[in-house]
């Protein structure tokens, strides 16, 4: 998930929370004040002027809510998954990217500088993220990672297109990317 979609999702959730609070405030208004809602009288006058009965208005509102739910379900079901978890496919067998992460993690062994290893498949390239302790020995880590990638390719029986990202925590995750060859 990109930062833009994450912010969009949070904004939608915030707006839905505001709507829920507004509905709760409308529902509790008569209990707290003892008076009917101020807008309810204006809405009732508009309904009377339209010539429709209260039952007809209720069915119209229920129909509008049903259409909104159907549209929401259609949007959710028609979305194409953005992230594929399959790192490779061959002869009807799919290799998940978590398997690749586990293989790299086991190849690194008990290296004390490595905190976690994760993998994500993006456009047929497997991105392996290795989180290390601050001030880790990057020269030895680079050599061990090269050996781990070669070992993973040997165990899988094919050379996967891999990108290895070494991070040292939250701050380096959001920093600008640097390439070390």
Buried (B, 14 or more C-beta within 10 A) or exposed (E): EEEEEEEEEEEEEEEEEEEEEEEEEEEEBEEEEEEEBEEEEEEEEEBEEEEEEEEEBEEEEEEEEEEEEEEEEEEEEEEEEEEBBEBBEEEEEEBBBEBBBBBBBEBBEEBEBBBEBBBBBEEEEBBBBBBBEEEBBBEEBBEBBEEBBEBBBEEBEEEBEBEBBBBBEEEBEEEEEEEEE
